[in-house]
C-alpha cells in the first residue's frame, strides 16, 4: 500500500486528478516498488504511519491520475 504527498484528506487527493502520479506516490512496501505505471493502486493518507483515510487511485496510460474512489 502506498501513501501520497501533500494530501491531508481524500478530498485533497481528488483535486489532484490530472496530475502526474509518480511524483505524488510515496512507496511504503518493504518488498519493492508497487508503482509500475498505468493501473489501480490502493493508497492511504495523510501519511504512511497515520492512516486516517484510504482510497483507490486509477492511473492512466499517460501516467496521470484519472480517478480517485
Buried (B, 14 or more C-beta within 10 A) or exposed (E): EBBBEEBEEBEBBBEBEEEEBEEBBBEBEEEEEBBEEEEEBEBBBBBBEEEEBEBEBBBBEEBBBBEBE
